[in-house]
Amino acid sequence: MKVKVLETFCDKVEKKVRIKGETFELSEERYENIIKTNKSLIVECSEECDEAGENPLPKHVGGGWYELSNGEKVKGKEEAEALEAELRS
């Protein structure tokens, strides 16, 4: 499963520091162990998570342009967010 780090913590099993905003793969068993320790450390990501662990859409593609989930490109963040919300509803 893919998870997003909500609060920086030391992953003692993997022997590394997990930084807030990072996403990584782990097993269901490992996920359960982490949330038993502290439920606010990680959250399971949906299919729409990108590498940064955030919902990528509308995705900024430069110069004030944004790409929607249907592939359409729109100028302006507010308009792109409004159109993406319509696509999802």
N, C-alpha and C positions, 0 to 999 in steps of 0.2 A: 504494500500500500504506500501511497505517496502522502507525506505529511509536511506541514509548514511549521516552522519554529516561531512561536509567539513571544518567547522570552529566552534570552541567551542562557544556555546551561552547559554543564560538562557532561558529555555522554561517556560514562565510565566503561560501558561495554565496548564501544568503538574507539575509546581512548582519544577523543577529540572534543573540541569546544564547538557546540552548535550555536550559530549566530542567528539572532532575530531576523526573520525574513527568509532564511535559508529553507530549501525544500530538500528532502531526501527520502529514499525508499527504506522500508523496514517491514518486518513480518508482523502479523496480527498479534502474536505473542509478545513481541518486543513493544509494540504500541500499547498493549494492555499494561505491561510493566511500567512504562513511562507515565501513563496517566494515573496509575495507582499512586505514584510518588507525588505528582503534582499535575492536576488536570489543566492548569493554565500554561503548560510548557509547549504543547504542540496541538495541532488540529489536523484532522484528516482533510485532504484536498479533494475537490471534485475533479471531473475530467477536464474542466476548463482551466486548471492551474497551468501556468507556464513555468519556465525554469526558475523564475523569481518567486514562485509560489503564490502568485496573485492572479486574479482574473485579468487576462490580457486584453479584453475587448471593452470598449473600442481601443485598439492598439495605436499608439502614436507612431507614425511612420516618417515624421519630419516635416518641417516647414508649415506647421499648423494643420497638417492633414492626418486623419485618423482612418484606420481600416476597421470595418464592421465584420461581424461574424459571417455575413453572406459574401464577403470579399469586396464589397463596395467601399470606395474611398470618399470621405466627406471632409470638407474644410471647416474647422472650428470644433473645439472640444465640447461645448454645450450642445451643439447640434448633433454631433456624433453620439454623445451619451443619450440624448433623447431618442434618436433613431434606433440605437441598440436596445434600449428599453422596450421600444415598440416591437422589435424583432423577437425579443424573448417572451413577450406576453401573448 
